[in-house]
Amino acid sequence: MKTKIYQILIAACAVCVLTSCSDFLDEHVPQGTLSDEQVKTPENAEAMVVSAYAIFTTAEDINSSFSMWNFDVRSDDAYKGGSGTSDGDVFHQLEVQQGVLTTNWNINDMWVRLYNSLSRVNSAIALLNETGDDYAMKQQRQAEMKFLRAYGHFLLKRLYKNIPFVVNENLTYDEYNELSNRAYSNDEGWQLIIDDLMEAYNTLPQTQEDKGRPTKAAAAAFLAKVYLYKAYHQDDANSNQVTSINQADLEKVIEFTNPSLYAGYGLEEDLHNNFRPEEQYENGKESLWAIQYSRNDGSTYGNLNWSYGLIPPNIPGATDGGCDFYKPSQNLVNAYRTGADGLPLLDTFNQKDYDMASDNADPRLFLTVGMPGLPYMFNKNYMMEETSIWSRSNGLYGYHVSLKQNVDPALIDNYLIKGSYWASPMNRIVFRYADVLLERAEAYAQLGQTDQAIALVNQIRTRAAGSTQMIGNYQNTYGVKMYVTNYKGSYSKDDAIKIVKMERRLELGMECERFFDLVRWGDAATVLNKYYSEEIDNCGIYREAHFTANKDEYLPIPFSQISASNGHYTQNIGNW
């Protein structure tokens, strides 16, 4: 029997055989059918396009979030959290990189859900291709679907590396069964994603009336990100190591991060504005493309973001028991420490744990991490404590809480739904302008143009210094010390690269980019094994943790998918 993904992708070709219903079929003759011409209408094409967008919210859930928070627990930014190691044990295995099996449900589940999404997108493209040219929005909608197809393949490739690319929207049953996950080299796979994105970029408009549809600027930001991944070549079939950094790809990053492409976009005055559910903050000038969620949208239940439902902690007086997953690591907290000069402690930040009473800190710490002694979600009615009430694991995973995915409990009347889990209509930003600046800075640094790189980093740091809308009273009221300054002077290429890498971590902390950055740079084994050894005193689960190079950079191809592939899929390296 074919696995679910195969069923999904060939559904349009399948014919149901009803062996026990012959009498019924004989007695009930269909009264009408739709011709091809009737199906291929602008109205039906538009409905298929909407369906393709919808699948990127409806296909994910708390255990398989397309934000990838469930899989970012492999990084040094976050602990898995929950009540203990057996709570979400398959994610615990990923966190310590031990005991991961190709049969683990979470590895197959993400594969199925993403290919389910791609199937919906390809169905929309196929119908659009057959719809008459009298449909005025045809080319634009085709471009939008190419953007979504690139997005699905991008998420899959970051997770599994060697994937089958479904870029022919008219695949037959037999053709699908011939697809291989090794038909393209790593470099060629990135290029396929770029090809779809270039079609989108060349057609998409500067603005969209519907905020959830991508614009030309969104396509440019996506292209820059993919080219940056492509630049760090990992094309040895027997290795996941970075063998070279391609200058031409870096130049493409510079091209697609040119400020002229982002008219109307820029940095929010306050970082926290990007992570608020209120209507006046969503789809702000920093949000290049976001997954749209809603509450009172005319539908029965709304289109709420349930994918973060496991992240809220237990909040005394507010929740009936939050699940308390995806908790910031002590290592991440320490990374926000600053020296007497207001700059990050690039090499020494983890020599001691952050002390609220004595250490200077980057203001972004308090916008990213909730800590004992400070208000949860900036609401003084919910003061966090170092107690088992606030920590389901009784301190096993510490007492820190992610702030970027959570919503102030006081907003429950308008912006929260309380059920088995909490959900909100808060959008999830996929591409934001700060990331574009940092990608541009990284490309400049790798090209040796260090002054340009540092200038871009300083734009981010200037905004960080001004991000005090929610925390302006923290120094006087809670005794914290906030101090952040810009870099001055000239820096070597190596130093500039180190600065950019640290700035990405500080700016994008708990946004599920960290693990994939480490793999992209080729730093995963070195950074994470050091992290495991240093973090044991804060989180004892790491005593048995070890990152194995040329294995743990990517998830294995799910066993069920290999079994159903008719011998066309090859397992990833690493002796899975």
Order of alpha helices (4+ residues) and beta strands (2+ residues): alpha-alpha-alpha-alpha-alpha-beta-alpha-alpha-alpha-alpha-alpha-alpha-beta-beta-alpha-beta-beta-alpha-beta-beta-alpha-beta-beta-beta-beta-alpha-beta-beta-beta-alpha-alpha-alpha-beta-alpha-alpha-alpha-alpha
